[in-house]
């Protein structure tokens, strides 16, 4: 009978050796382009990534979405990433300050705010002033999340005081709770109100806030060239057309 | 495997064990190594930390009370025999131990939320709406922690020698008196262990709370939630909060091993 321990050690050795191989495995195949992007970019970036892969045979894109501050944290702790797209300049600046950005960030899209309510607007919310109504349950994103900061800016401009029932971690979580009927209204990006089950109410221009989305190449990734081409693709004709389709404005 | 030299076997075993122990020691060492010792005082003095600590204490202790009041009768019934119904109930009650917490949060929202199964009736009848209230953090913590209490209590009740009850009965004690004066003292160690595990799980509850109760400073932002937010805004504060929670956890384990060994 063979010693089970020695075979176990052999297995561990094999596993360690396998981990040492390049992640892509095949000879010369480039690593996937890893893109970290703000939650609000989920829908257009899925489409941009597919178009990019079609235009660049052999290259694949890995997308990772979360609230911008959560992504900044991961980048600062050394997560491997080629491209970072933030929902605001503050969070992008934190990445630049941490020394992980490989270039100067450039704006690539703009977004506006909207009030999100349940589909059909059963409570007849018409504008920001309604959000102060006592019969409505309203929540915003936390002030550390870009959408939450912009929402507070808009409320300040309109002179409306809102009691936020919860400081949600990202726009998708907020939209989901409005969709489920647990919240009556919230302030999110205009693009988020295009999701099923909710209705969006645009803000008047004088209260609206234009969110500018910056993008940059990040040092820690394994496919620097792929990252640069993805960034160029997002800013190019095809990428911009897809962003417009999803409701994003010019930077 | 008797032909393998025992010294070599011992060496391999020891090396693997050391590797395993390292996996558990390094994260703790990481916390201590990067802890902002100089700012410790000012971080601990902030009102946000106090709010989170107070909420965590209120929420986890209330959850423990709920777990004991509702969980003990469940454990007594479960331990009192074997049937298909008991098996089914046991699975449902133990589910939160293995259920991903985010699933628990969504399920709680769909049950007790305003448009949930019971939540709609609660709001129409009593004007009570659970989500986004401190009470919701208690419900989430009780849902996640109570299974540990029931598990431990049932095990204690099952292993207890029923002949003691027979003796008490022959001496003329009624069912209630038998439970209070015979059963309870004998299963108390199991109840205490269950209570401690339940409280610790309730204190650490994060995901179900965030989904079901929301995340608002002073109302629903318990220590784990404050810790999650701090990690994105002020990592030093997150490390301080993490160290407090880790120390409480170490204390819980120490109590389990050394503080609750009541000789029978």
Interface residues (C-beta under 8 A of the other chain):
Chain A: X1 X3 X4 X5 X6 X8 X9 X67 X69 X70 X72 X73 X137 X139 X142 X144 X164 X165 X166 X167 X168 X169 X177 X180 X181 X182
Chain B: X1 X4 X9 X12 X13 X16 X109 X110 X113 X114 X115 X129 X131 X132 X210 X214 X215 X216 X217 X220 X221 X228 X229 X231 X232 X233 X235
